[in-house]
Amino acid sequence: MEELAALHRPVHWAMGFFDGVHRGHRRVVESAATPGALRGVLTFAEHPLAVLAPQRQPMLITPLPEQKMALLEALGVEVLLVLPFTRELAAVEAVDFLERLRAACPMAGISVGENWKFGARGAGDAALVRQYAAQHGLQACVQPMAGQGGENICSTRIRRLLAAGNMPEAEALLGHSYTLCGMVETGQKLARTMGFPTANMRVHPHAALLPAGVYAVEALLPGGGMRQGIANLGRRPTIAEAEKILRLEAHFPHWQGDLYGQHLCVSLRRFLRAEQHFASLAELQAQIRRDVASLNSLPG
């Protein structure tokens, strides 16, 4: 918070963890729009449950801070305050937390979702935000959980859809594609020998779980723009190797280039089939050929 002293304009803060930056989160962030104020987001580096109850920590839709930052920046966020979540911070009373923030830089308003809790014992809520704002002449915006299909838009619901492989519905609630990001690693290059070179990357250990299998994907590639492709998410049961780790192997037809050592983000658009074991590499090669061909029959 000390770094906020460099700001000379008031900030309207949108507060929350914002995992996934879904359509409900977007409403909270976009409501931080007091005239003359900067649009700010206050969030945390760690999910609170990772510190307070690790056994209940959820897998994350946006496990990498860079993913969340990019989505927030696209919403016009001008100030991003990412606080380390610690037990000491969790013990601060809700009003004291707001007082510290208001003392750090001028504050114009506060925006939260109706279900957000903060401060010691989770005592801070939407009612307290309204009361505090009224006392200090601030704008208060409390956004309801946007409903669709009779259910609320929330990260928990989106995680369930992802776990079921329901990418279109998850994408509809997110307002953007579900994306896995990571560093492209050098692999065994077996796919290259079969005519289907792949970009391989390890999946973040806290990334939201998806069914192992083959997906229709897209990615922004150097010099190639947005390209369509297929990717296997899983542990490669056909390949003999000492360590079976969860990885994403993406192939982009008709694209040539070197992605080794580069940071790549791959958007998973459709679940095509479950991962399976093949009796030979020839059988695997034939199935990959069919997977690539199936891209032509997918809806846009």
Beta strands, then each sheet from edge to edge (+ up, - down):
strand 1: 11-15
strand 2: 38-44
strand 3: 79-83
strand 4: 107-113
strand 5: 139-143
strand 6: 147-148
strand 7: 151-152
strand 8: 178-183
strand 9: 199-202
strand 10: 213-221
strand 11: 225-234
strand 12: 247-251
strand 13: 263-274
sheet 1: 3+ 2+ 1+ 4+ 5+
sheet 2: 6+ 7-
sheet 3: 8+ 13- 10+ 11- 12+ 9-
end
